[in-house]
Amino acid sequence: MIDDRFLADNTALLRPPVHFYFDFSSPYSYVASEWIEAVAARHGRRVQWHAILLGVTFQAAELKSPVSHPIKRDYTLRDFERSARFAGLPYSQPETFPIATQNAARVFWWLHDQDPARAVAWAHAGLRAYFTRGVVLSDGDALKALLADSGIDAGAAEAAWSDPVWKARLKAENEAAVAAGVFGAPHFIVDGEPFWGNDRQAQIERWLASGPFKGMT
């Protein structure tokens, strides 16, 4: 007898993944990172994670972070916490915000090419640490301490984030994201259909539930 879980796992491998673009400094990416795997799994899909830099996408789209606009800042900071609370997640607005995340993202891609599952685990660790404990991922010492706590060789990770190979890799991933139409985070692409924002969960669920490649009717 073939195990149902085996069939489900292999069906997910055969079907196109849900592409999930995130930035380690994006509160909405943190919230979305906690539900996207479950949503995809319910519909026999896997998730392909993409660490990117929001600054690059903002520049390409001629946008700025909402917290950089005085009229939007207070509302946006309130909505970060409210969105996390609505999702049942802990959240503490980091004192240092936003932060540069290129080193955390380079570590993601370095791990990804060894084992994608380890890269995803690191993404969860980094996002949770920053948005619940205020661990400043842009600080080298804090980043290495978190890596070590996450079971990752901190020295090797530091060498990776300083290596031109992984700098070029992140640059290429940012360029690929922009070419795919990504202009913010979280951003999802499902069967070629783009969805932007943590608040697109219901629409993504509907799309996945409507059958292979059919979309919403």
C-alpha positions in Angstrom: 0.0 0.0 0.0 1.3 3.5 -0.9 1.4 5.9 2.0 -0.9 8.9 1.5 1.8 11.2 2.8 4.2 9.9 0.2 1.7 10.6 -2.5 1.0 14.1 -1.1 4.8 14.9 -0.9 5.4 13.7 -4.4 2.4 15.6 -5.8 3.8 18.8 -4.3 7.1 18.1 -6.0 5.4 17.7 -9.3 3.3 20.9 -9.1 4.7 24.4 -9.5 5.8 25.9 -6.2 4.5 29.0 -4.5 7.3 31.6 -4.8 7.6 33.6 -1.6 9.8 36.8 -1.7 10.7 38.2 1.7 13.1 40.7 3.4 14.5 40.0 6.9 13.5 43.6 7.8 9.9 43.4 6.7 7.3 42.9 9.5 4.7 41.7 7.0 7.2 39.2 5.6 7.6 37.9 9.2 3.8 37.4 9.5 3.4 35.8 6.1 6.4 33.5 6.7 4.4 31.9 9.5 1.4 31.0 7.3 2.6 30.5 3.7 3.9 26.9 4.2 0.6 25.7 5.7 -1.5 27.3 3.0 0.6 25.8 0.3 0.7 22.4 1.9 -3.1 22.3 2.2 -3.2 22.4 -1.6 -0.4 20.1 -2.4 2.2 22.8 -3.1 5.6 23.5 -1.8 7.1 26.9 -1.2 10.2 28.3 -2.8 11.6 31.0 -0.6 13.5 34.0 -2.0 15.5 36.3 0.3 15.6 39.8 -1.3 16.4 43.4 -0.4 13.4 45.7 -0.2 15.6 48.7 -1.0 16.4 47.3 -4.4 12.7 46.7 -5.3 11.7 50.1 -3.9 14.3 51.8 -6.1 13.2 49.9 -9.2 9.5 50.8 -8.5 10.4 54.4 -7.5 8.8 53.7 -4.0 9.8 54.5 -0.4 9.1 52.6 2.8 5.8 53.7 4.3 7.5 54.4 7.6 9.6 57.1 5.8 6.4 59.1 5.1 5.4 61.0 8.3 1.7 60.8 7.5 1.9 57.0 7.2 4.5 56.1 9.8 2.3 56.0 13.0 -0.4 54.0 11.2 2.0 51.6 9.6 3.8 50.9 12.9 0.4 50.3 14.6 -0.6 47.9 11.7 2.6 45.9 12.0 1.7 44.9 15.6 -2.0 44.6 14.8 -1.4 42.3 11.9 0.8 40.0 14.0 -1.7 39.9 16.8 -4.5 39.1 14.3 -2.4 36.1 13.1 -1.7 35.0 16.7 1.9 35.8 16.6 4.2 37.5 19.1 5.5 40.9 18.0 7.7 43.6 19.4 8.6 46.6 17.2 12.4 46.7 17.0 14.0 49.8 18.3 16.3 49.8 15.4 14.1 49.8 12.3 14.4 49.3 9.4 17.8 47.6 9.1 20.2 46.5 6.4 19.7 42.8 5.8 22.1 41.9 3.0 24.3 39.8 5.3 21.3 37.7 6.6 20.1 37.3 3.0 23.5 36.2 1.7 23.6 33.6 4.5 20.2 32.4 3.3 21.4 31.8 -0.2 24.6 30.2 1.0 22.6 27.8 3.1 20.0 27.3 0.3 22.6 25.9 -2.1 23.6 23.4 0.6 20.1 22.5 1.8 17.0 24.6 1.1 15.4 23.4 4.3 18.2 24.8 6.4 17.9 28.1 4.6 14.2 28.2 5.4 14.9 27.4 9.1 17.4 30.2 9.1 14.8 32.6 7.6 12.4 31.7 10.4 15.1 32.1 13.0 16.2 35.5 11.7 12.7 36.9 11.3 11.5 35.7 14.7 14.6 37.0 16.4 14.3 40.4 14.9 10.5 40.9 15.3 10.1 39.3 18.8 13.4 40.0 20.5 14.8 43.0 18.6 18.0 41.1 17.5 19.7 43.6 15.2 20.6 41.4 12.2 22.6 44.2 10.7 25.1 44.0 13.6 27.8 41.5 12.8 28.3 40.2 16.3 24.5 39.9 16.9 24.1 38.1 13.6 26.9 35.6 14.4 25.5 34.9 17.9 22.1 34.2 16.4 23.6 32.0 13.7 25.5 30.0 16.4 22.3 29.7 18.5 20.6 28.4 15.3 23.1 25.6 14.9 25.0 27.3 12.0 28.8 27.7 11.9 29.0 31.5 12.5 32.6 31.7 11.2 31.7 30.0 7.9 28.6 32.2 7.6 30.6 35.3 8.1 33.0 34.2 5.4 30.1 33.5 3.1 28.5 36.9 3.6 31.8 38.6 2.9 32.5 36.4 -0.2 32.0 38.1 -3.6 30.4 34.9 -4.8 27.4 35.3 -2.4 27.3 39.1 -2.8 26.9 38.5 -6.5 24.3 35.8 -5.9 22.1 38.1 -3.8 22.5 40.8 -6.5 21.4 38.3 -9.1 18.4 37.2 -7.0 17.3 40.9 -6.5 17.6 41.5 -10.2 15.5 38.3 -11.0 12.9 39.4 -8.5 12.6 42.8 -10.1 12.4 41.2 -13.5 9.6 39.0 -12.2 7.6 42.1 -11.2 8.4 42.0 -7.4 8.2 45.5 -5.9 7.7 44.8 -2.2 7.6 42.2 0.4 6.0 39.8 1.1 5.4 39.1 -2.6 4.0 35.8 -3.9 3.9 34.4 -7.4 1.5 31.4 -7.9 1.2 29.8 -11.3 2.5 33.1 -12.8 -0.1 35.1 -10.8 1.4 37.8 -8.5 0.1 38.6 -5.1 1.6 41.4 -2.9 1.2 41.7 0.8 0.4 39.7 3.9 -3.2 40.6 3.4 -3.5 38.5 0.2 -3.7 35.2 2.1 -7.4 34.6 1.4 -6.9 35.3 -2.3 -3.9 33.0 -2.5 -5.9 30.3 -0.8 -8.8 30.7 -3.2 -6.4 30.5 -6.2 -4.8 27.3 -4.9 -8.2 25.8 -4.1 -9.7 26.4 -7.6 -7.7 23.7 -9.3 -4.4 23.4 -11.2 -3.5 26.5 -13.1 -7.2 27.7 -13.3 -7.1 30.6 -10.9 -10.2 32.4 -9.6 -13.4 32.3 -11.5 
